Amino acid sequence: MTVTWVPVISVDVMGAVLMIVFSVLSVRHAWRLNRKDPDNLVWTYLLWVAFCLAGFAISRSAGHILKQVILVSGLDPVWENVRPVSGSLNTMLLIVVSSVTLFFNRAWHIYREIFTERKALQETQAELISLNQTLENRVEERSEALLKHEKQMAQTDRLASIGQLSSGIAHEINNPLGVIQGYTQLLLRGEKPESQKHQDLQVILKHARSCKAIVEDLLNFARRSAPEKAEVNIHDVIKDVLVFIQRRAKMEKVQIETHFDDRVIPMSMDEKKIKQVLVNLLMNARHAVGEDGRIVISTRYDVEARRLRVTVADNGYGIDEKNLDRIFDPFFTTKPTGEGTGLGLAVSYGIIKNHGGEIQVSSDPGKGSVFTLILPVTAAKDL
Amino acid sequence: MTLRANIGFISLAGALLLLLAIPHPAMAIQPHGDPEGIVVHQFSHIFFIFSMAILMYWLRSRQLSLQPGWREIKYAALFLSLWSVMAFIAHMLDEQLGWIVTRRIDTWTMQVDSTRGGAGLEWVYYIAKLDHLLCVPGLFFLYRGLTVLSSQKDAVRDMDREVP
């Protein structure tokens, strides 16, 4: 067939020019990209691809334009001489472009490895800087924690010794007190109620009973009496204690808040004794806050550790640091004479220890105190 | 030297002596005649198609082809590989197989004849000669892809995010 060759020549020449333009522009943008991040191997790879394609495009396009110019000028023999050189150059550059293109995967792989290692290095460096900056604080924190732990250990040892001593004394006193109480009651039977002797014997009996109560407290502190455990809900226990306290202790103006953890399950404990602990803590808090303070009782159940934390916090006058180590000692009190025996916290300590738990205190003088009971959560069937 | 080594040495020496005894022309340099140029050129087109296909596969498997910039580069690879197929066909028809014979009538008119395949093959050849219609868009997409990548504000950070 005979066809016009105008479209072929036009597309060839215009296409060749456009190929040169686009390939040069591509090199320009790849260059910019590479300059933005010279360490990025993928950008370097793209620059190489752009370079090779530009080389191929220029060689090929120059050849095509030259061919059309020569043929249109009627210099066909000249083109026959140029053709092998131009064709060979194009072949060579096409192979170079293809070879460079095949390096993409390798470039990407190397870049990924460099990136991963760089990231790990940056993280390590940041961690080192952070460690360096916070080293002093960390050492201080650790030292404080160690000191606190040592103090706790010393306090536990001291309280154990006191407990042993108290237990011995309480046992020795308990029997004579029983005898005094028994004989007083016998004597009272033979006396007329209006007589002076009857009244004197009543006084003896009253004080003997007080002594008995103190002895019982000492035994509680020394953990000589085993708890009578049953499965109870701590929230019910706290509610009962709050009703009792609010009725007894003129707490109308004291703001009491409770924050209960819904995940708390019924647990095995001596309800009476735990109530005694809570009453002691709440009475102390009530005393500390005065008439219009704020007391917050909260529970939190650590499911994994199976531990229950009961916190009694107040915004009262707090406890002086020098007294913090001694507040669980029997007969230690900061209250005026006659207002407290100093056995409340000692007894509470003994009860909680007897439940396999811990009692902790922290205080900020002038701002308030926080007592925390940590109890192991065991159901009755687990015992 | 062991007996086995002695036998091996004697056999090798004997074979070399035999070669010297029966000489032939050496033909040390192989001539590269006329059709070799077009064969090498066709190989280069196949290699180019292969490398572009591999590039497209890698861009796709790394999900880079979903992102602006890389997507255009994938299109560039597609157009350039199609161009290579077209050029390969044109070279095969006129230079390798000789199924198409062209003759210039004047500057702007050509006579295109097919030795087999008829007018259909002549038209295929004519269209294949317009191969710039594929390679120009290919380079345009490469230019567009690089423009998008280099104009991204955080091209480097985006790149880092892509690393699995």
Interface residues (C-beta under 8 A of the other chain):
Chain A: M1 T2 V3 T4 W5 V6 P7 V8 I9 V11 D12 M14 G15 A16 L18 M19 F22 S23 L25 S26 H29 A30 R32 L33 K36 D37 N40 V42 L46 A50 L53 A57 L71 V72 G74 P84 G87 S88 N90 T91 L94 I95 V97 S98 S99 T101 L102 F104 N105 W108 Y111 R112 F115 T116
Chain B: G37 V40 H41 S44 H45 F47 F48 F50 S51 M52 I54 L55 W58 R62 I73 R104 I105 T107 W108 T109 M110 Q111 V112 D113 A119 E122 Y126 K129 L130 H132 L133 C135 V136 L139 F140 L142 Y143 L146 T147 L149 S150 A155 V156 M159 D160 V163 P164
